[in-house]
Amino acid sequence: MKLYLSLLAVAVNLCLPALADAAPVLMISIDGLRPLDVIDAEQRGFEAPHLRRLMREGTYATGVRNSLPTVTYPNHTTLITGVWPAKHGIANNTTFDPERKNMGGWYWYARDIKVPTLWDAVHKAGGRTASLGWPVSVDAPSIDDNIPEYWRAHQPEDEKLVHALSTPGLPEALRSNDMGIAAVYTTTPEGDLAKGRMAAKIYALKRPRFMTLHLSSLDETEHDAGPGTPEAKTDLKLIDGVVGDLVAAARKVEPDLVVVVVSDHGFAPVEHEMNLVGAFVDAGLITLDPTTHKVTGWEAAPWGGASAAIVLRNPKDEAMKARVKALLDRLAADPENGINRIAGAEEIARLGGTPMASFWVDFKIGYMMGGSMTHVSPAGERGTHGWLPDHPEMRASFFVSGPGVPRKGAIGEIDQRDIAPTVARLLHVSLPSADGKPLF
């Protein structure tokens, strides 16, 4: 035992100096940020002076090829692991639940991540970690100071839930005249303002070596009003101010701070929604209670939005697989349905999507899966995301600036899996499970 403890002490001492020599890193996610809205801000009518300063003073991607599906939770998990959803296990925003037994529950819990994260790597090396509103962070054991993203009803009662799930004492330490920890379950500009101020307080009080922050209002605005609209421009201008104020406050505490700004996906306008679930009901693959219309059974079911994974109850049933493929081919042959293509298992694996899916329906830009009772109807929102990642409209953002970061400017398009290993190198920690490679 004494020998073991001595060896452990040596290992810890070997890790700590390397981490101590590294600059601290603040990783900010701006949900739904399209890269060209910053890169070509003036031409597009956006105001983002703080983000553009980070861009000019460091390195940035012209686009990030992201995860399947191009939605928030899988992509945020790739950002901190360097692997696709097929490996990290966060397959979508919501869990697969065709019978609605989980009541619309999301992948909130860090225990569902199957590979090491950047939080794990920094914590293991002896560095303090913090996170505010990051997806899939509930009960993450390696986050020292954590207020996770979580909600059930977007009502004041949710604040009690978030408080119970946060690091003890942290909500009280961050209390101010803002909305407080309610900010992590809101998707408003006011919520992002509050999160920025709380993040600045975390730096003043805790001085984390690595911190993650999720700003979510732009995504909500782009869903409601559409990307590139006056409303989206106003929201990004506010978020740019949040980033500028936070970086200035954090660098008063940590002058050598490295700032990494990322997004999870892009955005595109949407006009139509197609009732894909209804087609599966009509085909007898999903059965409903005739009175309540609740799902009582299923053999195959869609799961998604602008693209949809098709999950079979028994994926080894070749006859059922052929039946489902015939249905999908028939639906895709009708141009009114707006289906771009049907991906099979081989393409899903290439894109890193969950192996739970036997097929993947990709809609054309402008179409999405919806729940309307009519076959194809006007969409209930003006913009969305979630299409397969080879659509250029789904490209995400990456900007990094600070000590140790080369001023390379634009480096072209990158693979989203390269971001976590790059951050790990900046922090002088190891993330050997990542499939990506450091960008510099």
C-alpha positions, -999 to +999 in steps of 0.1 A: +000+000+000+028+024+009+045+017-025+012+023-043+006+056-025+042+067-033+038+059-070+004+077-070+020+108-054+048+108-081+022+105-108+002+134-095+033+156-091+043+148-127+009+160-139+005+191-119+035+211-132+024+206-168-011+218-160+002+247-140+023+258-169-007+259-192-030+289-197-065+285-183-092+279-210-127+293-212-148+275-237-180+293-247-207+277-268-230+301-287-258+277-297-268+279-333-240+304-343-234+303-381-197+309-387-202+334-416-224+356-394-191+365-376-166+360-404-186+381-428-205+401-402-203+435-420-215+421-453-244+402-436-254+431-414-243+416-380-225+435-353-200+413-334-169+433-326-158+412-296-161+379-315-143+394-345-115+406-323-110+371-311-111+359-347-084+385-358-061+377-329-061+340-331-072+311-353-106+303-367-124+278-389-145+288-419-168+260-409-170+230-386-182+196-400-203+184-371-221+154-357-251+134-368-277+146-360-268+184-361-286+191-329-275+205-295-267+177-272-248+152-294-227+180-308-219+196-274-207+161-263-185+157-293-170+192-285-158+179-251-149+143-261-135+144-296-157+115-308-189+111-327-222+101-310-218+065-320-189+064-294-199+089-268-235+076-265-255+109-267-275+100-297-299+129-299-314+157-278-342+136-264-340+099-255-356+075-279-391+071-263-418+062-289-443+054-261-435+087-243-428+069-210-399+093-203-423+123-208-400+140-233-368+136-212-335+148-227-300+134-224-293+155-194-271+132-174-233+130-177-233+094-167-246+086-202-214+098-218-194+067-225-159+082-230-136+106-211-143+143-213-122+174-211-136+179-176-123+145-167-088+151-181-084+184-164-098+172-131-076+141-132-045+163-137-054+183-106-070+213-122-102+230-111-131+227-135-163+247-138-194+246-160-225+267-164-255+255-184-235+230-205-256+202-220-252+167-206-235+178-174-259+168-146-240+150-119-207+152-137-182+140-111-152+158-126-168+193-126-159+210-094-182+239-097-213+230-117-247+245-125-260+221-152-285+227-179-318+211-168-355+217-169-388+200-168-415+227-173-396+260-178-414+273-147-401+288-114-403+253-098-375+242-121-351+265-102-355+241-072-345+212-094-314+231-108-304+241-073-306+205-061-284+194-091-258+221-087-226+221-066-236+228-030-232+264-021-225+276-057-259+291-065-258+311-033-223+323-040-234+336-074-267+352-063-272+387-076-299+410-089-301+388-120-325+359-125-299+336-108-297+300-117-331+302-135-309+314-164-298+279-172-333+267-181-343+298-200-335+305-236-338+343-236-313+370-241-318+380-204-308+345-195-276+347-215-268+381-198-273+364-164-251+335-173-223+358-185-223+376-152-224+344-132-195+330-152-175+362-144-182+356-107-171+320-110-137+332-123-134+357-094-143+332-068-130+298-081-104+306-108-110+274-128-084+260-151-111+249-175-146+263-178-175+256-201-204+280-207-235+275-229-253+306-243-286+295-258-308+324-267-296+328-304-308+292-311-343+301-298-344+333-317-334+316-349-361+290-344-388+316-338-378+343-363-354+325-386-316+328-392-303+361-406-334+381-395-333+414-376-342+395-344-312+372-349-289+401-355-301+418-323-296+387-303-261+381-316-252+417-309-262+411-273-244+378-270-213+395-285-214+420-256-218+391-231-187+375-245-168+408-244-177+416-208-170+380-196-136+378-213-126+412-199-137+402-164-121+368-165-088+382-178-086+405-148-083+373-128-065+352-153-045+375-177-033+345-197-068+332-204-073+313-237-109+318-251-124+292-273-158+301-289-177+272-305-212+264-317-229+231-321-246+236-355-257+261-381-292+271-391-315+272-421-350+285-428-378+260-427-412+263-444-428+228-443-432+199-419-440+164-429-459+140-406-435+111-408-449+095-377-484+095-393-470+076-422-457+049-399-491+047-381-508+044-415-484+016-424-492-003-392-457+001-378-470+022-349-502+015-331-523+040-313-551+038-287-582+047-306-595+070-278-564+087-264-542+084-296-513+074-274-488+050-287-495+015-275-470-005-296-444-001-323-423-021-347-404+008-362-405+045-353-389+078-364-368+098-339-357+134-348-367+166-366-350+180-398-336+145-401-349+114-384-333+082-372-355+052-379-353+027-351-365-009-354-377-028-323-358-058-337-331-046-360-322-082-369-356-088-384-348-087-421-384-089-432-393-059-411-363-040-423-373-046-459-409-035-451-396-003-435-372+004-464-401+000-489-422+025-470-393+050-468-385+046-505-422+052-514-423+083-492-390+096-507-403+091-543-431+117-537-415+152-540-443+167-519-427+150-488-395+170-491-372+140-484-337+145-496-324+109-492-325+078-471-292+069-454-286+032-446-265+017-418-232+021-437-236+058-442-249+063-406-217+046-394-196+068-416-212+099-402-208+086-366-246+084-359-260+061-333-260+024-342-296+023-328-307+036-362-313+012-391-321+041-415-319+079-414-343+101-433-328+134-443-352+161-454-344+188-479-335+222-465-368+239-459-385+207-447-386+189-414-405+162-396-435+175-377-465+163-357-493+180-376-523+158-384-521+167-420-496+150-443-475+181-452-482+215-436-466+249-429-438+246-403-445+258-368-411+276-367-392+298-391-358+282-388-342+249-376-313+226-378-308+188-375-303+179-412-274+156-420-240+173-415-231+173-451-255+202-457-232+233-457-259+253-438-253+231-408-216+241-404-207+252-369-182+277-356-148+277-340-127+307-329-097+305-305-075+333-292-050+337-263-015+328-251-001+298-269-026+301-298-009+309-332-023+338-351-031+316-381-063+333-391-086+312-412-077+275-414-106+263-436-131+238-426-123+215-397-137+183-382-156+189-349-137+160-333-105+180-336-117+207-311-114+187-279-079+174-286-069+210-295-082+223-261-066+194-243-032+204-258-037+240-248-044+228-212-014+204-213-037+174-205-042+141-223-073+129-240-062+097-257-097+085-264-104+113-288-106+104-325-097+139-336-062+155-338-050+188-324-052+216-349-019+232-338 
